[in-house]
């Protein structure tokens, strides 16, 4: 079994978002579900996130829970195949033409615009 130091030194991705309700920032590690912290400044939030990560990892080790290692963006090709109805395909092609972009560019735009909303 790997130890705390091993996991603490892995390059887990840290997400930082402004907190519109309370002010300051909310930080989280997407690969460590529930590992969240806050801070009044970005610097404070990052320091607090490191403490939260250590605490989260130690609790997971104590409970003998599964700890996933960080996902590597290079594991993804950036491509996937999607089957859609012909009418939707036609509508997307027409909208892409109106915008003067390829169907691929138009779909990437739509997905990025609506991702996480």
C-alpha positions as protocol buffer text, in pm:
chain_id: "A"
residue {
  index: 1
  type: UNK
  ca { x: 0 y: 0 z: 0 }
}
residue {
  index: 2
  type: UNK
  ca { x: 125 y: 349 z: -86 }
}
residue {
  index: 3
  type: UNK
  ca { x: 175 y: 605 z: 188 }
}
residue {
  index: 4
  type: UNK
  ca { x: 54 y: 960 z: 245 }
}
residue {
  index: 5
  type: UNK
  ca { x: 372 y: 1116 z: 107 }
}
residue {
  index: 6
  type: UNK
  ca { x: 328 y: 929 z: -221 }
}
residue {
  index: 7
  type: UNK
  ca { x: -25 y: 1062 z: -275 }
}
residue {
  index: 8
  type: UNK
  ca { x: 49 y: 1416 z: -151 }
}
residue {
  index: 9
  type: UNK
  ca { x: 323 y: 1450 z: -413 }
}
residue {
  index: 10
  type: UNK
  ca { x: 104 y: 1341 z: -707 }
}
residue {
  index: 11
  type: UNK
  ca { x: -1 y: 1624 z: -942 }
}
residue {
  index: 12
  type: UNK
  ca { x: -371 y: 1641 z: -857 }
}
residue {
  index: 13
  type: UNK
  ca { x: -550 y: 1913 z: -1054 }
}
residue {
  index: 14
  type: UNK
  ca { x: -674 y: 2198 z: -835 }
}
residue {
  index: 15
  type: UNK
  ca { x: -980 y: 2398 z: -939 }
}
residue {
  index: 16
  type: UNK
  ca { x: -1020 y: 2752 z: -806 }
}
residue {
  index: 17
  type: UNK
  ca { x: -1348 y: 2941 z: -839 }
}
residue {
  index: 18
  type: UNK
  ca { x: -1466 y: 3273 z: -697 }
}
residue {
  index: 19
  type: UNK
  ca { x: -1736 y: 3239 z: -432 }
}
residue {
  index: 20
  type: UNK
  ca { x: -2004 y: 3490 z: -534 }
}
residue {
  index: 21
  type: UNK
  ca { x: -2210 y: 3435 z: -218 }
}
residue {
  index: 22
  type: UNK
  ca { x: -1946 y: 3449 z: 55 }
}
residue {
  index: 23
  type: UNK
  ca { x: -1660 y: 3622 z: -125 }
}
residue {
  index: 24
  type: UNK
  ca { x: -1315 y: 3472 z: -151 }
}
residue {
  index: 25
  type: UNK
  ca { x: -1251 y: 3148 z: -336 }
}
residue {
  index: 26
  type: UNK
  ca { x: -1359 y: 2786 z: -330 }
}
residue {
  index: 27
  type: UNK
  ca { x: -1095 y: 2527 z: -418 }
}
residue {
  index: 28
  type: UNK
  ca { x: -1137 y: 2159 z: -492 }
}
residue {
  index: 29
  type: UNK
  ca { x: -956 y: 1857 z: -631 }
}
residue {
  index: 30
  type: UNK
  ca { x: -1184 y: 1687 z: -889 }
}
residue {
  index: 31
  type: UNK
  ca { x: -1000 y: 1354 z: -853 }
}
residue {
  index: 32
  type: UNK
  ca { x: -1055 y: 1357 z: -474 }
}
residue {
  index: 33
  type: UNK
  ca { x: -1434 y: 1371 z: -435 }
}
residue {
  index: 34
  type: UNK
  ca { x: -1542 y: 1597 z: -151 }
}
residue {
  index: 35
  type: UNK
  ca { x: -1196 y: 1749 z: -99 }
}
residue {
  index: 36
  type: UNK
  ca { x: -1296 y: 2116 z: -85 }
}
residue {
  index: 37
  type: UNK
  ca { x: -1168 y: 2422 z: 96 }
}
residue {
  index: 38
  type: UNK
  ca { x: -1199 y: 2801 z: 86 }
}
residue {
  index: 39
  type: UNK
  ca { x: -988 y: 3111 z: 133 }
}
residue {
  index: 40
  type: UNK
  ca { x: -1022 y: 3489 z: 126 }
}
residue {
  index: 41
  type: UNK
  ca { x: -747 y: 3517 z: -136 }
}
residue {
  index: 42
  type: UNK
  ca { x: -623 y: 3278 z: -402 }
}
residue {
  index: 43
  type: UNK
  ca { x: -302 y: 3227 z: -206 }
}
residue {
  index: 44
  type: UNK
  ca { x: -490 y: 3145 z: 114 }
}
residue {
  index: 45
  type: UNK
  ca { x: -728 y: 2916 z: -73 }
}
residue {
  index: 46
  type: UNK
  ca { x: -436 y: 2723 z: -226 }
}
residue {
  index: 47
  type: UNK
  ca { x: -266 y: 2685 z: 114 }
}
residue {
  index: 48
  type: UNK
  ca { x: -593 y: 2565 z: 266 }
}
residue {
  index: 49
  type: UNK
  ca { x: -641 y: 2325 z: -26 }
}
residue {
  index: 50
  type: UNK
  ca { x: -304 y: 2162 z: 46 }
}
residue {
  index: 51
  type: UNK
  ca { x: -409 y: 2105 z: 408 }
}
residue {
  index: 52
  type: UNK
  ca { x: -747 y: 1972 z: 297 }
}
residue {
  index: 53
  type: UNK
  ca { x: -575 y: 1736 z: 50 }
}
residue {
  index: 54
  type: UNK
  ca { x: -348 y: 1594 z: 320 }
}
residue {
  index: 55
  type: UNK
  ca { x: -640 y: 1550 z: 559 }
}
residue {
  index: 56
  type: UNK
  ca { x: -856 y: 1390 z: 289 }
}
residue {
  index: 57
  type: UNK
  ca { x: -580 y: 1152 z: 183 }
}
residue {
  index: 58
  type: UNK
  ca { x: -495 y: 1052 z: 541 }
}
residue {
  index: 59
  type: UNK
  ca { x: -862 y: 979 z: 616 }
}
residue {
  index: 60
  type: UNK
  ca { x: -888 y: 769 z: 298 }
}
residue {
  index: 61
  type: UNK
  ca { x: -573 y: 576 z: 393 }
}
residue {
  index: 62
  type: UNK
  ca { x: -702 y: 520 z: 747 }
}
residue {
  index: 63
  type: UNK
  ca { x: -1032 y: 390 z: 609 }
}
residue {
  index: 64
  type: UNK
  ca { x: -850 y: 182 z: 346 }
}
residue {
  index: 65
  type: UNK
  ca { x: -1060 y: 356 z: 82 }
}
residue {
  index: 66
  type: UNK
  ca { x: -968 y: 357 z: -284 }
}
residue {
  index: 67
  type: UNK
  ca { x: -761 y: 662 z: -375 }
}
residue {
  index: 68
  type: UNK
  ca { x: -755 y: 737 z: -744 }
}
residue {
  index: 69
  type: UNK
  ca { x: -443 y: 884 z: -893 }
}
residue {
  index: 70
  type: UNK
  ca { x: -475 y: 1201 z: -1103 }
}
residue {
  index: 71
  type: UNK
  ca { x: -620 y: 1160 z: -1447 }
}
residue {
  index: 72
  type: UNK
  ca { x: -372 y: 1240 z: -1720 }
}
residue {
  index: 73
  type: UNK
  ca { x: -511 y: 1458 z: -1997 }
}
residue {
  index: 74
  type: UNK
  ca { x: -291 y: 1263 z: -2243 }
}
residue {
  index: 75
  type: UNK
  ca { x: -509 y: 956 z: -2181 }
}
residue {
  index: 76
  type: UNK
  ca { x: -782 y: 1122 z: -2390 }
}
residue {
  index: 77
  type: UNK
  ca { x: -768 y: 1142 z: -2768 }
}
residue {
  index: 78
  type: UNK
  ca { x: -999 y: 1442 z: -2799 }
}
residue {
  index: 79
  type: UNK
  ca { x: -1227 y: 1242 z: -3026 }
}
residue {
  index: 80
  type: UNK
  ca { x: -1548 y: 1046 z: -2981 }
}
residue {
  index: 81
  type: UNK
  ca { x: -1818 y: 924 z: -3213 }
}
residue {
  index: 82
  type: UNK
  ca { x: -2174 y: 1041 z: -3162 }
}
residue {
  index: 83
  type: UNK
  ca { x: -2481 y: 911 z: -3340 }
}
residue {
  index: 84
  type: UNK
  ca { x: -2759 y: 1169 z: -3376 }
}
residue {
  index: 85
  type: UNK
  ca { x: -3089 y: 1188 z: -3564 }
}
residue {
  index: 86
  type: UNK
  ca { x: -3061 y: 1296 z: -3928 }
}
residue {
  index: 87
  type: UNK
  ca { x: -3280 y: 1601 z: -3867 }
}
residue {
  index: 88
  type: UNK
  ca { x: -3049 y: 1723 z: -3591 }
}
residue {
  index: 89
  type: UNK
  ca { x: -2745 y: 1659 z: -3811 }
}
residue {
  index: 90
  type: UNK
  ca { x: -2902 y: 1872 z: -4087 }
}
residue {
  index: 91
  type: UNK
  ca { x: -2986 y: 2151 z: -3840 }
}
residue {
  index: 92
  type: UNK
  ca { x: -2631 y: 2155 z: -3699 }
}
residue {
  index: 93
  type: UNK
  ca { x: -2480 y: 2166 z: -4049 }
}
residue {
  index: 94
  type: UNK
  ca { x: -2709 y: 2455 z: -4145 }
}
residue {
  index: 95
  type: UNK
  ca { x: -2624 y: 2649 z: -3828 }
}
residue {
  index: 96
  type: UNK
  ca { x: -2251 y: 2590 z: -3884 }
}
residue {
  index: 97
  type: UNK
  ca { x: -2283 y: 2725 z: -4239 }
}
residue {
  index: 98
  type: UNK
  ca { x: -2463 y: 3036 z: -4110 }
}
residue {
  index: 99
  type: UNK
  ca { x: -2176 y: 3094 z: -3868 }
}
residue {
  index: 100
  type: UNK
  ca { x: -1916 y: 3032 z: -4140 }
}
residue {
  index: 101
  type: UNK
  ca { x: -1743 y: 2750 z: -3952 }
}
residue {
  index: 102
  type: UNK
  ca { x: -1707 y: 2376 z: -3992 }
}
residue {
  index: 103
  type: UNK
  ca { x: -1954 y: 2139 z: -3831 }
}
residue {
  index: 104
  type: UNK
  ca { x: -1677 y: 2022 z: -3599 }
}
residue {
  index: 105
  type: UNK
  ca { x: -1594 y: 2378 z: -3486 }
}
residue {
  index: 106
  type: UNK
  ca { x: -1963 y: 2456 z: -3436 }
}
residue {
  index: 107
  type: UNK
  ca { x: -2018 y: 2146 z: -3223 }
}
residue {
  index: 108
  type: UNK
  ca { x: -1707 y: 2220 z: -3013 }
}
residue {
  index: 109
  type: UNK
  ca { x: -1845 y: 2570 z: -2958 }
}
residue {
  index: 110
  type: UNK
  ca { x: -2184 y: 2436 z: -2848 }
}
residue {
  index: 111
  type: UNK
  ca { x: -2030 y: 2178 z: -2615 }
}
residue {
  index: 112
  type: UNK
  ca { x: -1789 y: 2425 z: -2455 }
}
residue {
  index: 113
  type: UNK
  ca { x: -2065 y: 2684 z: -2416 }
}
residue {
  index: 114
  type: UNK
  ca { x: -2289 y: 2438 z: -2232 }
}
residue {
  index: 115
  type: UNK
  ca { x: -2030 y: 2227 z: -2049 }
}
residue {
  index: 116
  type: UNK
  ca { x: -2097 y: 2221 z: -1675 }
}
residue {
  index: 117
  type: UNK
  ca { x: -2410 y: 2439 z: -1687 }
}
